[in-house]
Amino acid sequence: MRVFLDTNVLLDVFLKRAGEPASARVIAACGEPWNQRFVAVHTLSNAFYLIEKQRTREEAWEFIRDVLAWASVAEITTADAARTQQMGMNDFEDALQIAAAEGCGADVLVTRNLTDFAGKTAVRVVIPEEFTDQAPVRAAGAP
């Protein structure tokens, strides 16, 4: 399964925010070999900025290294970015997330911000709890 992760899911875990338990389960499920993980390039810049402001520059770089070690960056084209204007969304950043998720052929977009994405994309949009309730996860050591 091609899983696209919204910035808030990653930051929940890294910054130990309220959504951490469910988001950590998403990241664990994404680690299964049958899942491909994707993030938007602007997730990296936005998260770096937020982490550096709340913590340190070294922790922001740690986040980038961690994410790039196990996720692919979804590419968007100039046409994808221009198309965001026609999406009818209030939040440009969310529109870019959709463009990136669609661009990488994601099967699912995992976010805590369900209402802003609802009805705006053909990609299935779920909250972390819904993803982990439906995602197949094998026990440790299972074939």
URJO-V74376 format. One record per backbone hydrogen bond with DSSP energy under -0.5 kcal/mol. CO is the residue of the C=O (numbers start at 0). NH is the residue of the N-H. Records with the same first field share a line. If there is no record, write none. Layout:
# URJO-V74376
CO: NH + NH
This chain:
# URJO-V74376
0: 2 + 35
1: 3 + 106 + 107
2: 4 + 37
3: 5 + 109
5: 8 + 9
6: 10
7: 11
8: 12
9: 13
10: 14
11: 16
12: 15
16: 19
18: 22
19: 23
20: 24
21: 25
22: 26
23: 27
24: 28
25: 29
26: 30
27: 30
28: 31
31: 34
35: 2
36: 71
37: 4
38: 73
39: 42 + 43
40: 43 + 44
41: 45
42: 46
43: 47
44: 48
45: 49
46: 50
47: 51
48: 52
49: 53
50: 54
55: 59
56: 60
57: 61
58: 62
59: 63
60: 64
61: 65
62: 66
63: 67
64: 68
65: 69
66: 69 + 70
71: 38 + 73
73: 40
76: 80
77: 81
78: 82
79: 83
80: 83
81: 84
82: 85
83: 86
84: 87
89: 91
90: 94
91: 95
92: 96
93: 97
94: 98
95: 99
96: 100
97: 101
98: 102
99: 103
100: 105
101: 104
106: 123
107: 3 + 109
108: 110 + 125
109: 5
111: 113
112: 115 + 116
113: 116 + 117
116: 119
123: 108
125: 110
126: 130
127: 131
128: 132
129: 133
130: 134
138: 141
